[in-house]
Amino acid sequence: MQEEGETVEIEGKTAEDLLLVGEEYLAEGRFEDAINVYKEIVKKEPRLPTTAKACNDCGVAYASLEQYEMAIGFFNAALNLKQYLMDEGISTYYNLGQVYKIAGDDEKAKECFKRGDTLKQEHKRRDEEARRTFSSFSE
């Protein structure tokens, strides 16, 4: 693990390795460094799940810098790949909703929160159905 404030060498790293670096920078509040890493990931044309995650996280970094238009663009890019996101876009919809709310677009914020809630309920329903199915195997 590198010292805080130290920059990681990007050359030779895979997009997936860089995703971890970007997440670390994001957690440290090094938003500009995180954005640079996420943009480098996209240039490498990684697998779609990596691209989707990088877009969402880049949106978080831009939102943290109060660059809301850029954040919205990256969140929408992630939502275009939502089937590749671990939660199918639930957190991205909530992130986008927060940005719209901060930017004063309450209607779009409400729509994003509603879509996130709908997806969350669908996940809950599917999880319960899977648990019922699996419990019948253990009897």
N, C-alpha and C positions, 0 to 999 in steps of 0.2 A: 504494500500500500504506500502511495506517495505521501509526502508531507503536504499539509494544506497550503494552497497557493502555488504549488509546483505544477507545471504543465506536463502532460504525458505526451510522449512521442506518438504521433498518429500514423506515420508511415509504417507499413508492414502489418498493421493490426487489421483484423477482420471487422466487418460491420458489427458483428455480434459482440466482439471485444470492446469496440468503441461505445456501444450502447451502455455497457457497464461504467465506462469512464464518464459518459454524459450524465448518467444517473448520479454518480458521485459528485460531479460538479454542481448539479442541480441541488442536491442535498446540502452542499456547502454554501449555497447562495452565489455561486460563481456563474451567473446566468449567461454572460457573454461567452465565456469559455464553453459552456454547455451548448449554446446555439452553434458555435463553430464546429463542435464535435458532431452534433446532429446533422448539420449540413454536409459534413464530410461523409457521414453514414449514407445519406441519400445519394451522393455522388458515386458511391461504390456499388450502387444497384443491388442492395442485399435482398434476401428473401422478403416476401411481402409482410410477414409478421414483424420483422425487424423494422421495416419502413414505417408501418403503422404506429408502432410504439415510439419510434424516433419523432414522428410528426406530432403525436400527442405531447410528448415531453418537451419538444421544441415550443409548442404552443404554451405550455406551462411557463417556460423560461421567458418567452416574450410577454406573457401576462404579468409576470413578476416584475418586468421592466416597464410595465404600463404601456407597452406598445401593442395596443389592443387589436388594431387591424391585422398586424402580423400574426398575433395569437389566433384570431378568428380564422385566418387562412390556413394555418397549420392544423387547427382542430378540425376544420372541414376536410382537409386532406386525410387526416386520420379516420374520420367518419366515412370517407369514400372507401376505406379499407377495413371497416369495422368488423367484418367477418373474421379478420385476422387478429383482432385484439382479444386479449384474454377474457375480458368481460363483455365482448361484442359491442363495445362503445358506451357502456353505462357511464364510466367515469369521464369519458370525453364529452358526452352530452352535459354532464354536470359542470365540467370545466368551462365549456362554451357558454352555458347558462350563466355562470358567474361573471364571465367577461361581458356578456350582453347586459347583465344587471348593472355592473359597474359603469358601463358605457351609457346607461340610461335607456336602453331599449328593453323595457319590461315585457313587451309582448313576445319578442324573440326569446328572452330569458325564460319566460313561462313555458313556451313551446319546448325548449330544450330540456327543462326540468321534467316536463310531462313525458317526453320521449324516454328520458333516463329512467323515470319511475316505471313506465310501461315495460321496458326491457328488464328491469330489476324484478318485477312481478312475474314475468315470463320465466326468468331464470329460477326463481323460487318455485314456481309450479313444476318446472322440469326436474329440479332437484328432488322435490317431494315425490314425484312420479318414479324417479330412478330409485329412491330409497325404498319405496313400496315394492318395486320389482325385485331389488336385491334382497329384501327381507324375506320374500317368498322362497328364495333359493336356500336360505339358511334354516328353514323349518324342516 
